[in-house]
Structure formats: structure tokens, C-alpha cells
Amino acid sequence: LNLPQFVQLMETFVGEDISLPTVKRLIAFIKEEYRQTEEEKMEQLEKVHRISRLAQRKLLLEALFEKWDNNASGFLELEEVDAVLSTFGEGMEKEALRKAKKHLCSRYPQLSRVGKLSPKAFQTFLELVASEFAGDEDEAIDNLVEFLTTSVERSHTECLRSLTRRKWLHNIQQAAETSGASMEPVYKAVFKALSQDAEAHGDNKKISAYIALLEENQLSPERGQILLHYVACTTDDAPYVLNQILYRDMKGVSFAAVEEGKPIHVPRVQLHGNIHFWNYNRPVEERKGSLLVLPLHDARWRVFGILGLDTLRDQCEKNIFLPHEISFYQGVSHAFSKAYHHICTLENVLQMTVTALDWLYPRAPSIHAVVMYLVEPGKDKTCDYALRKMITTDNTGQKEIHSSPVLLLRKENLLRDDLFKCMDSSEVIRTSVCGEYHIAVPLRDLSGQALGIFDISIGHHQKLPPHEQKDLQKMLKMAQAACSEILKTSLEDTEPTYVLEAEHVANLRHAGILFHRFMLQDLRECV
């Protein structure tokens, strides 16, 4: 038990109306009667030491990754890391390195194809290398980190530039985590990061930027199976670019970037001959500048769209993108991908929740209302976490999916402290609020922390009828199983598992079907 869980256990045990002297006697009793054997004490100390050691290792390897990834591109070249590691110990550990690399590629199959290490894959690689060495693994990790740290040198200017860029990339992720499953704040954060970098580190370039996502071509299938739909762009380009469709048979290098999975840089668009210009009003003589198209990759390195930048609005002669800028823009595309898929995951969780509530409604008429909240990190130091109201359903089955979700802060909602206790402890909380009984139930992520909360109001009744309580418990169990499955599919080293034929279709529909899949599997196990 962690601290919030222990406190909640004690509060549940003593009840709401217990006197202070009784609480004090209970505390004195626990202090006096609690016994811990020497073996239990050592086991607990070892566990704490192990957790602390792993946390320190993670921070150490993250710092090493950032030093190597100086331009904040979001990945390292496996070949480059491998080449440096092959000189470790004067080249005596090449066999250990070969074995570690083989294990790494079996864990991350896409590595043999793309050769790029994410921070997680980089950490796994070094841990695998260390595990192949003779002796203590922690000591081996420390030696590897020291060796790799001294293998690269960065100037003070480079370090400052890297630090600034990482702050901008962090803002993109923060936008995703505090947006209430909306993409608009993410798009704004992406374009802000690009424009700030162009101003600070790109000789004050005037850039245009746009994001296009791959979609199935149902409009004109004769023009290709897929198309690029331009879903966002910088403000000045919106009249010409936003919601445009690029087909395969049109001019442009975007589909080449999609197919090759690599950035395409056109230093002089006026000399290329295969560039599509969305702004037809721009005179031909002004169609000058540099173009960069970056493929957007998901966690398993599959392309799902493009991020494009150009300097056509900048009439300065020196407007070509430099290598350090291109590396950072790759970092932006990587940060956008993480943010985009975070939003997609939340959308899938919400869709699954709607399906679960639809299933529950006719089976539990005694439930007055259910509100589903998503847990979000606080935007400032005065607020640790906030709850965003996403879905409300009443006892008539009417649902409201909030387009502008209300945000609940702990300090402003003392009467609903039960919701925040549920979030802190990731445990079920029962309480009475203004004469109505509420059950707060966490929807947990893969680490066991609360990702969302069901606030279930049962009116003036302290308990549900037994058959309704059973159906509620079944719904919550299946919703948690479906949520865990959704979260697993977003991991870079996990392939999605489909059981029912209908799950092979679009993700949103798949999320809804997931709930029924787990319900069906549970039924099969009971038969």
C-alpha cells in the first residue's frame, strides 16, 4: 500500500461518524501491535533500494540520450551508437554487443528496417549490453554511461539551444495531456515551436507549416487508395491549405516522403519541377524558397502523415533549412506523433466508455447518473492534477459528451474530495454528497494509476439492488480490461491483438467493440 491507499483503508475501516478519541486509540493500537520480522524488513528495504536504483538509472540514461540527441530529434542512429560501443573496453566486448543487438532487434522488429533508437529502445539496448558483461550489471551500466558521455562533446551554445528546444517539445506533450482529448491545442503548440525555433535558431526565417494525415481515398479511388488530408496549418496559409486534399496523381514530393519514410528537403523549389503550390495567387516569380517534408511515424515506425515546412513567404536569399534545423523538425514531428496518438488513445477510451454505459443503462435503473472524468496534470505548480468532465449520462440513458469539458480543481471542489481521493489512491471511494450517495471508481492505466474516474450517483439509497450491483461490477471489470488493451496497443514494443473479426476495422469502432469482446470472453469462461 502507498500512503494514499493506506489512509483510505483506515478511513473506510473507521467509517464517517467515528469520534477523535476512538481514532487515536486505533492509531495507538496499530503502533503497539504492528510487528515486522527481520526478513520482512530486509525484503522491504531491498525493494525500496531496487526501485530507487532503477529510477536513478532511468534518469541517467535519459540524460545520456539527450546529450547524444543534441538537436532534439527524438531518436539516435543505431549504427552510430553501435559503432561507438564497439570500441568500449578496447573492442574486447564485441561478442556481448552482437548478442545484445540481436535481442534488441527481436524485441523491436522495426529496428532492422529503420535503424533508429527511441529513448526507451536506447535504454533497453544499454541494459542488454550490460547484462552480457561478466560482473555486476549496475557497475557495467555506470561504465557504459561514463564511456558514452565522454564520447561526445557539445559546446555551451549547443547545450543552450538543445535545452530551449526541449522546452518547446515538452509544451507539445503538455498540450496533449491538458486538452480534453482535443487536437487544436496540439496543432497550436506544434506551429508555435516551429515558428519560435525559426526565429531564434533559424536566422529569423518566415516559415509556413502544415500537417496532413493519410486517409483512405473514398472520394476518388481511381486516383489512388490513399490521400493526404491537410488538417492544420499556420494561420496565414489557412485560406489556401486547410482541408485541402493531395492525391497521388498530383504534383508534389509528399507521397515520396511517405513511401520512403525519410525527410525530403528541396533547397530551391523553383528548380525542382515537381512541387505542388496551394496558393495559386502567388506569382510564378515569387515561388522561391526551401521545402521540407517530414514523414510522421507512429510508435512502430509506420507512416501516418506528413509535417511540411517551407520558406516561400520569406523573400530572403538565405532561407535554406540547415541540418540542425532539420533534426529539430524531426523532433517536432516525433513529439507531434506522441501527442496525436495520446489523443487517439483518449478518444478510444471515451468511445469504449460510451459503449460500456450503453450496456449498463437498461440493467441498472437505480443508478441516477454516471459522470466520467479524465485525469489531467495541473498546468501550474499550485495544482498537481485536475479532473476533466468528459461524459455525463442520466437514468433515462441520455448521454452528453462535453465538447468544452469542465475542469475540476482540487482546491475549488472540496465537497467532491472523494473524486480526488479516488485519483490519489486508485481505489474505489464511497461517500455521501448533499444527501446523495456516490461511488467513485478509478479507470487505471498500465502502471495502476488513475487515468479516469467514474462518478456513479445512486441517489438516496446506500446500496444498489444485488443484481444491479453485480452488473455494475461486471461493467467496470470489462471496461478496465478494454482500457488496458487500448493502452497496450499504443506501446512501441506491443502489437495489437484482435479476437473478433469486427475489430479489424477503424480504431474508434474497434474501441467500442473491445468492451463487448471482453464481455463475450467472460461469458465463455463462465459457461
C-alpha positions as CSV (number, residue, x, y, z in Angstrom):
1,L,0.0,0.0,0.0
2,N,1.2,3.5,-0.8
3,L,0.3,6.4,1.6
4,P,-3.0,7.5,0.0
5,Q,-4.1,3.8,-0.2
6,F,-3.3,3.2,3.5
7,V,-5.1,6.4,4.6
8,Q,-8.1,5.4,2.5
9,L,-8.1,1.9,4.0
10,M,-8.1,3.3,7.5
11,E,-10.9,5.8,6.7
12,T,-13.0,3.0,5.2
13,F,-12.4,0.9,8.3
14,V,-13.4,3.5,10.9
15,G,-16.3,5.0,8.9
16,E,-17.5,8.6,8.7
17,D,-19.0,9.2,12.2
18,I,-16.3,7.9,14.5
19,S,-15.0,10.1,17.3
20,L,-11.5,11.5,17.5
21,P,-10.6,9.7,20.8
22,T,-11.5,6.4,19.1
23,V,-9.3,7.2,16.1
24,K,-6.4,8.0,18.5
25,R,-6.9,4.6,20.3
26,L,-6.9,2.8,16.9
27,I,-3.6,4.5,15.9
28,A,-2.1,3.6,19.3
29,F,-3.2,0.0,18.9
30,I,-1.7,-0.3,15.4
31,K,1.6,1.2,16.6
32,E,1.8,-1.1,19.5
33,E,0.6,-4.3,17.8
34,Y,2.2,-4.0,14.4
35,R,5.1,-6.4,14.0
36,Q,7.6,-6.8,11.2
37,T,10.1,-9.6,11.1
38,E,13.7,-9.0,10.2
39,E,13.2,-10.9,7.0
40,E,10.2,-8.7,6.0
41,K,12.2,-5.6,6.9
42,M,15.2,-6.6,4.7
43,E,12.8,-7.6,1.9
44,Q,11.1,-4.2,2.1
45,L,14.5,-2.3,2.2
46,E,15.7,-4.3,-0.8
47,K,12.6,-3.5,-2.7
48,V,12.9,0.3,-2.0
49,H,16.6,0.1,-2.9
50,R,15.8,-1.6,-6.2
51,I,13.1,0.9,-7.1
52,S,15.4,3.8,-6.3
53,R,18.2,2.2,-8.3
54,L,16.0,1.7,-11.4
55,A,14.7,5.3,-11.1
56,Q,18.2,6.7,-10.9
57,R,19.3,4.5,-13.9
58,K,16.4,5.8,-15.9
59,L,17.3,9.4,-15.2
60,L,20.9,8.7,-16.0
61,L,20.1,7.1,-19.4
62,E,17.6,9.8,-20.3
63,A,20.3,12.5,-19.7
64,L,22.8,10.5,-21.8
65,F,20.2,10.1,-24.6
66,E,19.6,13.9,-24.5
67,K,23.4,14.6,-24.7
68,W,23.7,12.4,-27.7
69,D,20.5,13.7,-29.3
70,N,21.8,17.3,-29.3
71,N,19.2,18.7,-31.8
72,A,16.2,17.1,-30.0
73,S,15.3,14.9,-33.0
74,G,13.8,12.3,-30.7
75,F,15.9,9.3,-31.8
76,L,19.5,8.1,-32.2
77,E,21.0,6.2,-35.1
78,L,21.6,2.6,-34.0
79,E,24.5,2.3,-36.4
80,E,26.2,5.3,-34.8
81,V,25.7,4.1,-31.2
82,D,26.8,0.6,-32.2
83,A,30.0,1.9,-33.8
84,V,31.0,3.8,-30.6
85,L,30.1,0.9,-28.3
86,S,32.2,-1.4,-30.4
87,T,35.3,0.5,-29.2
88,F,34.3,0.0,-25.5
89,G,37.0,-1.9,-23.5
90,E,39.3,-1.6,-26.4
91,G,37.0,-3.6,-28.6
92,M,37.0,-6.7,-26.3
93,E,33.2,-6.7,-25.8
94,K,32.1,-7.1,-29.5
95,E,30.5,-10.5,-28.9
96,A,28.4,-9.1,-26.0
97,L,27.4,-6.2,-28.2
98,R,26.4,-8.6,-31.0
99,K,24.2,-10.7,-28.7
100,A,22.6,-7.6,-27.2
101,K,21.9,-6.2,-30.6
102,K,20.2,-9.5,-31.7
103,H,18.0,-9.5,-28.6
104,L,17.1,-5.8,-29.2
105,C,16.0,-6.4,-32.8
106,S,13.8,-9.3,-31.7
107,R,12.2,-7.0,-29.1
108,Y,11.8,-4.1,-31.6
109,P,11.4,-5.7,-35.0
110,Q,11.2,-2.3,-36.8
111,L,14.8,-1.6,-35.8
112,S,16.3,-3.8,-38.5
113,R,14.2,-1.7,-41.0
114,V,14.7,1.8,-39.8
115,G,17.8,1.7,-37.5
116,K,16.6,4.4,-35.1
117,L,16.6,4.2,-31.3
118,S,13.9,5.8,-29.3
119,P,14.8,6.8,-25.7
120,K,13.1,3.6,-24.4
121,A,14.9,1.4,-27.0
122,F,18.2,3.1,-26.2
123,Q,17.8,2.3,-22.5
124,T,16.9,-1.3,-23.3
125,F,19.9,-1.6,-25.6
126,L,22.4,-0.5,-22.9
127,E,20.7,-2.7,-20.3
128,L,21.0,-5.7,-22.7
129,V,24.7,-4.9,-23.4
130,A,25.4,-4.6,-19.6
131,S,23.6,-7.9,-19.0
132,E,26.0,-9.7,-21.4
133,F,29.1,-8.5,-19.4
134,A,30.6,-10.5,-16.6
135,G,30.2,-9.0,-13.2
136,D,27.7,-6.5,-11.6
137,E,25.1,-5.1,-14.0
138,D,24.8,-1.8,-12.3
139,E,28.6,-1.3,-12.4
140,A,28.6,-2.2,-16.1
141,I,25.8,0.3,-16.8
142,D,27.8,3.0,-15.0
143,N,30.9,2.2,-17.0
144,L,28.9,2.3,-20.3
145,V,27.3,5.7,-19.4
146,E,30.7,7.2,-18.5
147,F,32.2,5.9,-21.7
148,L,29.4,7.2,-23.9
149,T,29.2,10.5,-22.1
150,T,32.9,11.2,-22.9
151,S,32.4,10.1,-26.5
152,V,30.5,13.2,-27.4
153,E,31.4,16.9,-26.9
154,R,28.9,19.7,-27.0
155,S,29.6,23.5,-26.9
156,H,27.8,25.7,-24.4
157,T,25.8,27.3,-27.3
158,E,24.7,23.8,-28.5
159,C,23.7,22.8,-25.0
160,L,21.6,26.0,-24.5
161,R,19.9,25.5,-27.9
162,S,19.1,21.9,-27.1
163,L,17.6,22.9,-23.7
164,T,15.4,25.6,-25.3
165,R,14.2,23.2,-28.0
166,R,13.3,20.5,-25.4
167,K,11.1,23.0,-23.5
168,W,9.2,23.7,-26.7
169,L,8.8,20.0,-27.4
170,H,7.6,19.5,-23.8
171,N,4.9,22.1,-24.5
172,I,3.5,20.0,-27.3
173,Q,3.2,17.0,-25.0
174,Q,1.7,19.1,-22.2
175,A,-0.9,20.5,-24.7
176,A,-2.0,16.9,-25.5
177,E,-2.2,16.0,-21.8
178,T,-4.3,19.0,-20.8
179,S,-6.5,19.4,-23.9
180,G,-9.5,17.3,-23.0
181,A,-8.8,15.0,-26.0
182,S,-8.8,17.9,-28.4
183,M,-6.2,18.2,-31.2
184,E,-6.5,22.0,-31.6
185,P,-4.1,22.9,-28.7
186,V,-1.6,20.4,-30.0
187,Y,-1.6,21.9,-33.5
188,K,-1.1,25.4,-32.0
189,A,1.8,24.1,-29.8
190,V,3.5,22.5,-32.9
191,F,3.3,25.6,-35.0
192,K,4.4,27.8,-32.1
193,A,7.5,25.5,-31.5
194,L,8.4,25.7,-35.3
195,S,8.0,29.5,-35.5
196,Q,9.9,30.1,-32.3
197,D,12.8,28.0,-33.5
198,A,12.8,29.6,-36.9
199,E,13.1,33.0,-35.1
200,A,15.7,32.0,-32.5
201,H,17.8,29.4,-34.3
202,G,17.0,29.8,-38.0
203,D,18.1,33.4,-38.8
204,N,14.5,34.7,-38.2
205,K,13.1,32.8,-41.2
206,K,9.5,33.3,-42.1
207,I,8.0,29.8,-42.4
208,S,4.8,28.2,-43.4
209,A,3.9,24.8,-41.8
210,Y,1.2,22.3,-42.3
211,I,0.2,18.8,-41.2
212,A,-1.5,16.3,-43.5
213,L,-2.8,12.9,-42.4
214,L,-3.1,9.8,-44.5
215,E,-6.7,8.7,-45.1
216,E,-8.4,6.0,-47.2
217,N,-9.4,7.5,-50.5
218,Q,-13.2,7.0,-50.7
219,L,-13.8,10.2,-52.7
220,S,-11.9,9.2,-55.9
221,P,-10.4,5.7,-55.5
222,E,-9.3,5.8,-59.1
223,R,-6.7,8.4,-58.1
224,G,-5.1,6.1,-55.5
225,Q,-6.0,4.1,-52.4
226,I,-4.9,6.7,-50.0
227,L,-4.8,10.5,-49.9
228,L,-3.3,13.3,-47.7
229,H,-5.8,15.4,-45.9
230,Y,-4.4,18.8,-44.7
231,V,-5.9,19.1,-41.2
232,A,-3.9,22.0,-39.8
233,C,-1.5,24.8,-40.9
234,T,-0.1,28.2,-39.9
235,T,-2.7,31.0,-39.8
236,D,-1.6,32.9,-42.9
237,D,-1.8,29.7,-45.0
238,A,-5.2,28.6,-43.9
239,P,-7.2,30.1,-46.9
240,Y,-5.0,28.1,-49.3
241,V,-4.0,24.9,-47.4
242,L,-6.5,24.0,-44.7
243,N,-8.7,20.9,-45.6
244,Q,-7.1,20.5,-49.0
245,I,-6.6,17.0,-50.4
246,L,-3.4,15.8,-52.1
247,Y,-3.9,12.8,-54.4
248,R,-1.1,10.5,-55.7
249,D,-1.6,11.7,-59.3
250,M,-0.9,15.4,-58.3
251,K,2.5,17.1,-58.3
252,G,4.5,17.0,-55.1
253,V,7.1,15.2,-53.0
254,S,4.9,14.3,-50.0
255,F,4.0,10.8,-51.1
256,A,7.6,10.1,-51.8
257,A,8.4,11.1,-48.2
258,V,5.5,8.8,-47.1
259,E,6.8,5.8,-49.1
260,E,10.5,6.2,-48.3
261,G,9.8,7.1,-44.6
262,K,12.5,9.7,-44.7
263,P,12.6,13.5,-44.8
264,I,12.8,15.1,-48.2
265,H,14.5,18.5,-48.5
266,V,14.1,20.7,-51.6
267,P,16.6,23.6,-51.1
268,R,15.2,25.5,-54.2
269,V,11.6,24.8,-55.1
270,Q,11.9,26.9,-58.2
271,L,14.4,24.5,-59.7
272,H,12.7,21.2,-58.8
273,G,9.8,21.0,-61.3
274,N,7.6,18.6,-59.2
275,I,6.3,20.9,-56.4
276,H,2.6,21.5,-55.8
277,F,1.8,25.1,-54.9
278,W,-1.5,25.5,-53.0
279,N,-1.5,29.3,-53.3
280,Y,-2.3,29.8,-57.0
281,N,-2.4,33.6,-56.5
282,R,1.3,33.7,-55.7
283,P,3.1,35.0,-58.9
284,V,5.4,32.4,-60.5
285,E,8.5,34.7,-60.0
286,E,7.7,34.7,-56.2
287,R,7.6,30.9,-56.0
288,K,11.0,30.7,-54.5
289,G,12.3,29.1,-51.3
290,S,13.1,25.9,-49.5
291,L,10.7,23.0,-48.8
292,L,11.0,20.2,-46.2
293,V,8.6,17.3,-45.9
294,L,8.9,15.0,-42.9
295,P,7.0,11.7,-42.5
296,L,5.0,11.3,-39.3
297,H,5.7,7.8,-37.7
298,D,3.7,6.0,-35.1
299,A,5.4,4.0,-32.2
300,R,6.0,1.1,-34.5
301,W,7.5,3.4,-37.2
302,R,4.6,3.2,-39.6
303,V,3.9,6.4,-41.5
304,F,0.5,8.0,-40.9
305,G,1.0,11.5,-42.4
306,I,3.5,14.3,-43.1
307,L,4.7,17.6,-41.5
308,G,5.6,20.1,-44.1
309,L,7.6,23.4,-43.9
310,D,8.5,26.0,-46.5
311,T,10.1,29.4,-46.7
312,L,8.1,30.7,-49.7
313,R,6.9,33.7,-47.7
314,D,10.5,34.6,-46.9
315,Q,12.0,36.5,-49.8
316,C,15.5,36.5,-48.2
317,E,18.1,34.6,-50.3
318,K,19.5,32.6,-47.4
319,N,16.4,30.7,-46.5
320,I,17.5,27.1,-46.8
321,F,16.9,24.7,-43.9
322,L,20.2,23.8,-42.2
323,P,21.0,20.3,-40.8
324,H,20.5,21.2,-37.2
325,E,17.1,22.7,-38.1
326,I,16.0,19.6,-40.0
327,S,17.0,17.4,-37.0
328,F,14.9,19.6,-34.7
329,Y,11.9,19.5,-37.0
330,Q,12.2,15.7,-36.9
331,G,12.0,16.1,-33.1
332,V,8.8,18.2,-33.6
333,S,7.3,15.5,-35.8
334,H,8.2,12.9,-33.2
335,A,6.6,15.0,-30.4
336,F,3.5,15.6,-32.5
337,S,3.2,11.8,-33.2
338,K,3.3,11.1,-29.5
339,A,0.8,13.8,-28.8
340,Y,-1.5,12.7,-31.6
341,H,-1.5,9.1,-30.5
342,H,-2.1,10.2,-26.9
343,I,-5.3,12.0,-28.1
344,C,-6.3,9.0,-30.2
345,T,-5.9,6.7,-27.2
346,L,-8.1,9.0,-25.0
347,E,-10.7,9.1,-27.8
348,N,-10.7,5.3,-27.9
349,V,-11.1,5.1,-24.1
350,L,-14.0,7.6,-24.3
351,Q,-15.6,5.6,-27.1
352,M,-15.2,2.4,-25.1
353,T,-16.8,4.2,-22.1
354,V,-19.8,5.2,-24.1
355,T,-20.3,1.6,-25.2
356,A,-20.0,0.4,-21.5
357,L,-22.5,3.0,-20.3
358,D,-24.9,1.9,-23.0
359,W,-24.6,-1.6,-21.8
360,L,-25.2,-0.7,-18.2
361,Y,-28.2,1.7,-18.6
362,P,-31.0,-0.9,-19.1
363,R,-29.5,-3.2,-16.5
364,A,-29.1,-0.8,-13.5
365,P,-32.2,1.6,-13.4
366,S,-31.4,2.5,-9.8
367,I,-28.3,4.4,-10.9
368,H,-29.3,8.1,-11.1
369,A,-26.3,9.4,-13.1
370,V,-22.8,8.5,-14.2
371,V,-20.1,11.1,-14.9
372,M,-16.8,10.1,-16.5
373,Y,-13.7,12.2,-15.8
374,L,-10.3,12.1,-17.3
375,V,-7.3,12.8,-15.1
376,E,-5.0,15.6,-16.3
377,P,-1.7,17.0,-14.9
378,G,-2.0,20.5,-13.5
379,K,-0.9,23.4,-15.6
380,D,1.0,25.2,-12.8
381,K,2.8,24.5,-9.5
382,T,-0.3,25.2,-7.4
383,C,-2.3,22.3,-8.9
384,D,-1.0,18.8,-9.0
385,Y,-3.8,17.2,-11.0
386,A,-7.2,18.2,-12.4
387,L,-10.3,16.3,-13.4
388,R,-12.0,17.0,-16.7
389,K,-15.6,16.1,-17.1
390,M,-16.0,14.3,-20.4
391,I,-19.2,12.2,-20.4
392,T,-22.5,12.6,-18.4
393,T,-25.3,10.1,-18.6
394,D,-28.6,10.1,-16.6
395,N,-31.1,7.4,-15.7
396,T,-33.0,7.9,-18.9
397,G,-30.0,6.8,-20.9
398,Q,-29.4,10.3,-22.3
399,K,-25.7,11.0,-22.7
400,E,-23.8,14.3,-23.1
401,I,-20.3,14.2,-24.5
402,H,-18.9,17.5,-23.4
403,S,-17.4,19.5,-26.3
404,S,-16.0,22.1,-23.9
405,P,-15.3,19.9,-20.9
406,V,-15.5,21.4,-17.4
407,L,-12.2,21.3,-15.4
408,L,-12.4,20.4,-11.7
409,L,-9.5,21.5,-9.5
410,R,-9.0,20.1,-6.0
411,K,-8.8,23.4,-4.2
412,E,-12.1,24.6,-5.8
413,N,-14.1,21.4,-5.2
414,L,-13.7,20.5,-1.5
415,L,-17.2,18.9,-1.5
416,R,-16.0,16.4,-4.1
417,D,-12.9,15.4,-2.3
418,D,-14.0,11.8,-2.8
419,L,-13.1,12.1,-6.5
420,F,-9.6,13.4,-5.7
421,K,-9.1,10.7,-3.0
422,C,-10.1,8.1,-5.7
423,M,-7.5,9.7,-8.0
424,D,-4.8,9.7,-5.3
425,S,-5.3,6.1,-4.2
426,S,-6.6,4.5,-7.4
427,E,-9.2,2.8,-5.1
428,V,-13.0,2.8,-5.0
429,I,-14.4,5.5,-2.7
430,R,-18.0,5.6,-1.4
431,T,-19.4,8.8,0.1
432,S,-22.5,10.9,0.6
433,V,-22.6,14.3,-1.1
434,C,-25.5,16.7,-0.3
435,G,-27.7,13.7,0.7
436,E,-26.9,11.6,-2.4
437,Y,-24.7,8.5,-2.3
438,H,-21.8,8.4,-4.8
439,I,-19.3,5.7,-5.8
440,A,-16.1,6.9,-7.3
441,V,-14.3,4.2,-9.3
442,P,-10.9,4.6,-11.0
443,L,-10.1,3.6,-14.5
444,R,-6.5,2.6,-14.2
445,D,-3.5,2.9,-16.7
446,L,-1.0,0.1,-17.1
447,S,1.0,1.3,-14.0
448,G,-2.1,1.1,-11.8
449,Q,-2.6,4.9,-11.6
450,A,-6.0,6.5,-12.2
451,L,-6.4,7.5,-15.9
452,G,-10.1,8.3,-15.5
453,I,-12.8,8.2,-12.9
454,F,-16.4,7.0,-13.0
455,D,-18.6,9.1,-10.6
456,I,-21.7,6.9,-10.0
457,S,-24.6,8.5,-8.2
458,I,-27.2,6.1,-6.7
459,G,-29.4,8.7,-5.1
460,H,-30.6,8.3,-1.5
461,H,-30.0,4.5,-1.5
462,Q,-26.9,3.4,0.3
463,K,-26.6,0.3,-1.9
464,L,-27.8,-0.9,-5.3
465,P,-30.0,-4.0,-5.5
466,P,-27.8,-7.1,-5.6
467,H,-28.4,-7.9,-9.3
468,E,-27.7,-4.3,-10.3
469,Q,-24.6,-4.2,-8.2
470,K,-23.4,-7.4,-9.9
471,D,-24.0,-5.9,-13.4
472,L,-22.2,-2.7,-12.3
473,Q,-19.2,-4.6,-11.1
474,K,-19.2,-6.6,-14.4
475,M,-19.3,-3.4,-16.5
476,L,-16.4,-1.9,-14.5
477,K,-14.3,-5.0,-14.8
478,M,-14.8,-5.3,-18.6
479,A,-14.2,-1.5,-19.0
480,Q,-10.9,-1.8,-17.2
481,A,-9.9,-4.8,-19.3
482,A,-10.8,-3.0,-22.5
483,C,-8.9,0.2,-21.3
484,S,-5.8,-1.8,-20.6
485,E,-6.0,-3.4,-24.1
486,I,-6.3,0.1,-25.7
487,L,-3.3,1.4,-23.7
488,K,-1.1,-1.7,-24.7
489,T,-1.6,-1.1,-28.4
490,S,0.0,2.3,-28.1
491,L,3.3,0.9,-26.8
492,E,6.2,0.7,-29.3
493,D,7.0,-3.0,-28.5
494,T,3.5,-4.3,-28.5
495,E,1.4,-5.4,-31.5
496,P,-2.4,-5.1,-31.2
497,T,-4.4,-8.3,-30.6
498,Y,-7.6,-8.8,-32.5
499,V,-10.0,-11.6,-31.4
500,L,-13.3,-10.7,-33.2
501,E,-13.4,-10.1,-37.0
502,A,-15.2,-6.7,-36.5
503,E,-12.1,-5.5,-34.6
504,H,-10.0,-5.2,-37.7
505,V,-11.9,-2.1,-38.8
506,A,-11.2,1.6,-37.9
507,N,-9.8,2.2,-34.4
508,L,-12.8,4.1,-32.9
509,R,-15.2,1.3,-33.8
510,H,-12.6,-1.2,-32.6
511,A,-12.6,0.6,-29.2
512,G,-16.3,0.2,-28.8
513,I,-16.3,-3.5,-29.9
514,L,-13.4,-4.2,-27.4
515,F,-15.8,-3.9,-24.5
516,H,-18.2,-6.4,-26.0
517,R,-15.2,-8.7,-26.8
518,F,-14.2,-8.9,-23.2
519,M,-17.8,-9.4,-22.1
520,L,-18.1,-12.3,-24.6
521,Q,-14.9,-13.8,-23.4
522,D,-16.1,-13.6,-19.8
523,L,-19.3,-15.3,-20.7
524,R,-17.4,-18.1,-22.5
525,E,-15.3,-18.7,-19.3
526,C,-18.5,-18.8,-17.2
527,V,-20.2,-21.4,-19.4
